[in-house]
Amino acid sequence: MAIEIKMPRFGLTMKQGKLSKWLKKEGERVRKGEPLFEVETEKITNVVQSVGSGILFQIVVPAGRTVPVGTVLGILAEEGERPERIEGIQVRPAEEAPMAAAASGAAPSAGSGGKEGYIQATPAAKRLAKELGVDLSRVPATGREGRVTEEDVRRYHAHGPPRPKITPVAAEIALKAGLDVSALTGTGEGGKITKEDVERALGSAPPAARPRSIPFSGMRRAIAERMHASLHDAAQLTLFTEVDVTEMAAFLDSLRQQGAGGEAVRVSANDMVLLAVSRVLRQFPILNSTLVEEEILLHDRVDLGMAVALSDGLIVPKIRNADRKSLLEIAREARELARKAREGALTPDEVVDGTFTVTNLGAFGVDGFTPVLNPPETAVLGVGRIVEKPAVHRGRIEVRSFMTLSLTIDHRVVDGAPAAEFLQALARHLTHPTLFLVS
């Protein structure tokens, strides 16, 4: 029996993924467990293994396309088997598409009316397409989450296929050169005309006539879309507090002088923050929750995300069960995850499904900032630099060390008062590190 190869789900919140590369060609033999294609999400690029053995009979979705979870990407057939070829994009309900899941049997084509596969479209759009004889698989979708709307169908029926889209850089180059782009065929995603398409049409244009550009794609685009959705969908509120961390700084100096953890581990202020957050979250489970559709999930363990800056973006690997680990264990794991993040060696399990995130900009000389929530988490903590300044301590003016903490919460899930209590408890632990002995 033929096997459908589907877009897998990496994490509970994943709705779509970009098929960045096929590792096999149509007609090539594939063994079960052999790398078959790559999927690019907002977190990492995942290599997906084949769920069966056979011949890659059909590639339904070409490389470079972004499609919803559950989309049929290709068909794997047995030797000599000739299943019906799929026309258009076929999507299965997301709950039927766990990681690398597959169902046997070829899917019906878009126009066959089968219940298993469908084009994402509103009911009104489907009715109108049937009345006008429009093939929904050819209609560009402008609706939410890639759905074809009734207006999309009317526009397609009235005006036919739209002109290929063009990137801003390509449009500027064409305008300056007086080039008519209507006759060009775009090679970009979705038929978009790119800078390279225009330059090929013009020949070798002088470098001075072209503005410098970098691609708004891959991780950068995924982060932009995720952050925009986070700000748009959540009621975000940020609370700030300044913490006296003089004793914590002295404790860290003592650890370094004694060589605690050996040469491989140097405990940092960020490790202390990670430890403190994991302990205090036990007292405030609402801050260690995620909002998934109509439910607030209160987690019984702390899977702590730590933001790591990369040359082309940001990634948030997770320290699993952080609340059950010691300071040295957290320090070791944090460094290992940071190393793997910078080398592109993180696994999907190391970046999905966290319960709380910590992001530290202290190394960049930043004091306080407003961190953006990492959906579907309820809270994210921003950590600033440690700075020395004069302060009144026990009736005397002394030079003390201070750190600014910035807590952003989803006000739909938690109110300001419990969030402030969490921040106060966290500040106490960082001001008095001995509290870790009884937490």
C-alpha positions in Angstrom: 0.0 0.0 0.0 1.1 3.5 -0.7 2.1 5.7 2.2 1.4 9.4 2.6 4.4 11.5 3.7 3.0 14.4 5.8 4.3 17.6 7.4 5.1 16.5 11.0 4.4 18.5 14.1 7.4 19.5 16.2 5.9 20.8 19.5 2.4 21.5 20.6 2.2 25.0 19.1 3.6 24.2 15.6 0.9 25.0 13.0 3.0 25.1 9.8 6.5 24.3 8.6 8.7 25.1 5.6 9.8 22.1 3.5 13.3 23.4 2.9 14.8 20.4 1.1 14.0 17.0 -0.3 16.9 14.6 0.2 15.6 12.1 -2.4 14.2 12.6 -5.9 11.1 11.1 -7.5 11.7 7.5 -8.5 14.5 7.0 -6.0 14.4 4.1 -3.6 14.0 5.0 0.1 14.6 2.8 3.1 12.7 3.1 6.4 14.6 5.4 8.8 16.6 7.0 6.0 16.7 10.8 6.0 14.0 11.9 3.5 13.5 15.7 3.8 14.2 18.7 5.9 11.6 20.9 7.7 12.5 24.5 8.8 10.5 25.8 11.7 10.9 29.0 13.7 13.2 27.1 16.0 15.5 24.8 14.0 15.9 22.8 10.8 14.8 19.2 11.4 15.8 16.2 9.3 12.8 13.9 8.9 13.3 10.2 8.4 11.2 8.0 6.1 8.3 6.2 7.8 8.6 3.3 5.4 10.5 1.7 2.5 9.8 1.9 -1.1 10.0 4.3 -4.1 9.4 8.0 -3.7 6.5 7.9 -6.2 5.5 11.6 -6.1 6.7 14.8 -4.5 3.5 16.8 -4.0 5.0 19.8 -2.2 8.2 21.2 -3.7 11.1 22.5 -1.6 10.7 26.0 -0.4 7.0 25.9 0.3 5.5 26.6 3.7 2.5 24.4 4.5 0.3 23.5 7.5 1.0 20.6 9.8 -0.6 17.5 8.3 -0.1 18.5 4.6 0.6 15.6 2.3 4.2 16.2 1.1 4.7 13.2 -1.0 3.7 9.6 -1.8 5.8 6.5 -1.0 4.9 3.5 -3.1 5.9 -0.2 -3.3 8.0 -1.4 -6.2 5.7 -1.5 -9.3 2.8 0.2 -7.5 1.1 3.0 -9.4 -1.2 4.9 -6.9 -3.3 7.9 -8.1 -1.2 11.0 -8.3 -2.3 13.9 -6.0 -3.2 17.2 -7.6 -2.9 20.3 -5.4 -2.2 20.7 -1.7 -3.8 18.1 0.5 -4.1 18.8 4.2 -5.0 16.4 7.0 -6.4 17.6 10.3 -3.5 18.5 12.6 -4.5 16.0 15.3 -3.9 13.2 12.8 -0.3 14.4 12.1 2.0 13.7 15.1 5.7 13.7 14.5 6.6 11.7 11.4 3.1 10.1 11.4 1.8 8.5 8.2 -1.3 6.8 7.0 -1.5 4.2 4.3 -3.4 4.7 1.1 -3.2 7.5 -1.5 -5.3 10.5 -0.9 -8.1 11.6 -3.4 -7.3 14.6 -5.6 -8.5 18.1 -4.7 -11.5 17.9 -7.0 -12.7 14.4 -6.1 -14.7 15.4 -3.1 -13.1 12.9 -0.7 -13.4 13.6 3.0 -9.8 12.7 3.8 -8.1 15.5 2.0 -9.2 19.1 1.5 -8.1 22.6 0.5 -8.3 25.0 3.4 -11.2 27.3 2.5 -14.2 28.8 4.1 -17.6 27.1 3.5 -18.8 30.1 1.5 -15.7 30.0 -0.7 -16.2 26.3 -1.4 -19.9 26.9 -2.4 -19.0 29.8 -4.7 -16.1 27.9 -6.3 -18.4 25.0 -7.1 -21.0 27.4 -8.6 -18.4 29.2 -10.7 -16.4 26.1 -11.6 -13.2 27.4 -10.0 -10.4 25.0 -9.0 -9.7 26.0 -5.3 -6.2 24.6 -5.5 -5.3 27.4 -7.9 -6.8 30.3 -5.9 -4.3 32.4 -3.9 -5.4 32.4 -0.3 -5.5 35.6 1.8 -7.6 34.3 4.7 -6.4 33.5 8.2 -4.0 30.6 8.4 -3.9 30.3 4.7 -7.6 29.8 4.1 -9.2 30.6 0.8 -12.0 33.2 1.3 -15.1 33.9 -0.8 -13.5 37.2 -1.9 -10.4 35.2 -3.1 -12.6 33.1 -5.3 -14.5 36.1 -6.8 -11.2 37.9 -7.5 -9.7 34.8 -9.2 -12.8 34.3 -11.3 -13.0 37.9 -12.3 -9.4 38.6 -13.1 -7.8 35.2 -13.5 -4.4 34.3 -12.0 -2.7 37.3 -10.3 0.5 38.7 -11.7 3.6 37.3 -10.1 4.6 39.1 -7.0 7.9 40.9 -6.9 10.3 41.7 -4.0 10.8 45.3 -3.1 14.5 45.2 -4.1 13.6 43.6 -7.5 10.9 46.2 -8.0 13.3 49.1 -7.3 16.0 47.7 -9.7 13.4 47.1 -12.4 12.0 50.7 -12.0 15.4 52.3 -12.2 16.2 50.3 -15.4 12.8 50.8 -16.9 12.2 47.1 -17.2 8.6 45.8 -17.7 8.3 42.9 -15.2 5.0 41.6 -16.6 6.8 39.2 -18.9 9.1 37.8 -16.3 8.7 34.5 -14.6 9.4 34.6 -10.9 11.6 31.9 -9.4 11.0 32.9 -5.8 8.5 31.3 -3.3 5.0 31.3 -4.7 6.2 32.6 -8.1 7.6 35.8 -6.7 10.0 37.8 -8.9 13.4 38.1 -7.2 16.4 40.4 -7.6 18.1 37.6 -9.4 15.2 37.3 -11.9 15.5 41.0 -12.7 19.2 40.9 -13.0 19.1 38.0 -15.4 16.7 40.0 -17.6 18.9 43.1 -17.5 22.2 41.3 -17.9 25.0 42.5 -15.7 23.8 45.7 -14.0 26.5 47.9 -12.3 26.8 47.2 -8.6 26.3 50.9 -7.7 22.7 50.7 -9.2 21.7 48.0 -6.8 20.9 48.5 -3.1 22.5 46.1 -0.6 20.1 43.6 0.8 19.9 40.5 3.0 17.1 37.9 2.7 14.2 38.3 5.1 13.7 34.6 5.3 14.5 31.5 7.3 15.1 32.0 11.1 14.8 35.8 10.8 11.4 35.7 9.1 10.2 32.9 11.5 11.2 35.0 14.5 9.5 38.1 13.1 6.3 36.2 12.5 6.3 34.6 15.9 7.1 37.8 17.8 4.4 39.7 15.8 1.9 37.0 16.6 2.9 37.1 20.3 2.3 40.8 20.6 -0.9 40.6 18.6 -2.5 37.7 20.4 -1.5 38.2 24.1 -2.2 40.9 26.6 1.4 41.6 27.6 2.3 43.5 30.7 5.9 44.0 32.0 7.0 44.6 35.6 10.4 45.8 36.6 12.4 45.6 39.8 16.0 46.4 40.9 17.6 43.7 43.0 20.6 44.1 45.3 22.8 41.1 44.3 25.9 42.1 46.3 25.8 38.8 48.3 25.2 36.8 45.2 28.2 38.4 43.4 30.4 37.6 46.5 29.1 34.0 46.5 30.0 33.6 42.8 33.5 35.1 43.4 34.0 32.5 46.2 32.9 29.7 43.9 35.4 30.8 41.3 38.3 31.1 43.8 37.6 27.6 45.1 37.2 26.2 41.6 33.8 24.7 42.2 32.7 22.5 39.4 36.2 22.2 37.9 37.6 23.7 34.8 34.6 22.6 32.7 32.1 24.7 34.6 32.2 28.3 35.7 29.0 29.3 37.5 27.7 32.6 36.3 25.1 35.1 37.5 22.7 33.8 34.8 23.0 30.3 36.2 22.0 31.7 39.6 19.0 33.3 38.0 18.0 30.1 36.3 18.3 28.2 39.6 16.3 30.9 41.5 13.5 30.9 38.8 13.2 27.2 38.8 12.8 27.1 42.6 10.4 30.1 43.0 8.2 28.8 40.2 7.2 25.9 42.5 5.4 28.5 44.7 3.7 30.2 41.8 2.4 27.4 39.4 0.3 29.9 37.4 3.6 31.5 36.1 4.7 28.0 35.1 1.7 27.5 32.8 0.9 27.5 29.1 -2.3 28.7 27.4 -3.4 26.2 24.8 -6.7 27.1 23.0 -9.3 27.1 25.8 -7.2 25.6 28.6 -4.5 26.9 31.0 -2.1 24.0 31.6 -0.4 24.1 35.0 2.8 22.1 34.7 4.2 19.9 37.5 7.8 20.4 36.3 9.9 23.3 35.1 11.2 23.0 31.6 13.2 26.3 31.6 14.0 28.0 28.3 17.2 30.0 28.0 17.5 32.4 25.1 20.7 32.0 23.1 21.7 34.7 20.5 22.9 33.5 17.2 24.5 35.3 14.2 21.2 35.1 12.3 18.6 35.2 15.1 17.6 33.7 18.4 16.9 30.2 19.7 15.5 29.0 23.1 16.8 25.6 24.2 15.2 24.0 27.3 16.7 22.8 30.5 14.3 19.9 31.4 13.2 19.5 35.0 15.3 22.5 36.0 13.5 22.6 39.4 15.0 19.2 40.3 18.6 20.0 39.4 21.5 21.5 41.4 23.3 24.8 40.6 26.2 22.9 39.0 23.9 20.7 37.0 22.1 23.7 35.6 25.4 25.5 34.9 26.8 22.5 33.0 23.6 21.9 31.0 23.2 25.6 30.2 26.7 25.7 28.7 26.2 22.5 26.7 22.9 23.8 25.3 24.4 27.1 24.4 27.3 25.3 22.6 25.0 23.1 20.7 22.8 26.1 19.7 25.7 27.9 18.2 26.9 24.8 16.4 23.4 24.1 15.0 23.4 20.7 16.8 20.2 21.0 18.9 17.6 18.3 18.6 13.9 19.0 18.3 13.3 17.8 21.9 15.7 20.4 23.2 13.8 23.4 21.8 10.1 22.6 22.0 7.5 22.8 24.7 9.0 24.9 27.5 7.1 26.3 30.5 9.0 29.5 31.2 11.8 31.5 29.5 14.7 33.5 30.7 16.5 36.0 28.4 19.7 37.8 29.5 21.0 40.9 27.8 23.4 41.8 30.6 26.4 40.9 28.5 25.4 43.7 26.1 25.4 46.4 28.8 21.6 46.5 29.0 19.9 47.3 32.3 16.1 46.8 31.8 14.0 45.9 28.7 10.6 44.5 27.8 11.0 40.8 26.8 8.3 39.4 24.5 6.4 36.3 25.5 7.4 33.0 23.9 3.9 31.5 23.1 2.2 29.7 24.6 4.1 30.4 27.8 2.6 32.7 30.4 5.7 34.6 31.4 9.3 35.5 30.4 12.0 37.0 32.5 14.5 39.6 31.2 17.8 39.9 33.0 20.0 43.0 32.9 23.6 43.6 33.7 25.1 43.8 37.2 26.2 47.3 37.9 27.9 48.8 41.0 26.6 52.0 42.5 26.3 53.8 45.8 23.3 52.8 48.0 22.1 53.1 51.6 22.7 49.8 53.3 22.0 49.3 57.0 22.2 53.1 57.5 25.4 53.6 55.7 26.3 54.6 52.1 28.1 51.7 50.4 29.0 50.6 46.9 26.5 47.7 46.2 25.8 45.5 43.1 22.4 45.8 41.5 20.6 43.9 38.7 17.3 44.8 37.0 14.7 42.1 36.3 12.0 42.6 33.8 9.0 40.2 34.0 6.5 40.1 31.1 3.3 38.2 31.7 0.2 37.3 29.7 -2.5 39.3 31.5 -5.2 37.0 30.2 -3.8 34.2 32.4 -2.3 35.9 35.4 -2.9 39.3 37.1 -0.4 41.8 38.1 -0.5 41.1 41.9 0.6 37.4 41.8 3.2 38.3 39.1 4.6 41.0 41.4 4.7 38.5 44.3 6.6 36.1 42.1 9.1 38.9 41.2 9.5 39.8 44.9 10.2 36.2 45.9 12.7 35.8 43.1 14.4 39.1 44.2 14.7 37.7 47.8 16.4 34.5 46.6 18.9 36.5 44.5 19.6 39.0 47.3 20.0 36.3 49.9 21.5 33.2 48.1 21.3 31.1 51.4 17.6 30.8 50.7 18.5 28.2 48.1 19.3 25.9 51.0 15.7 25.8 52.2 13.9 26.1 48.8 
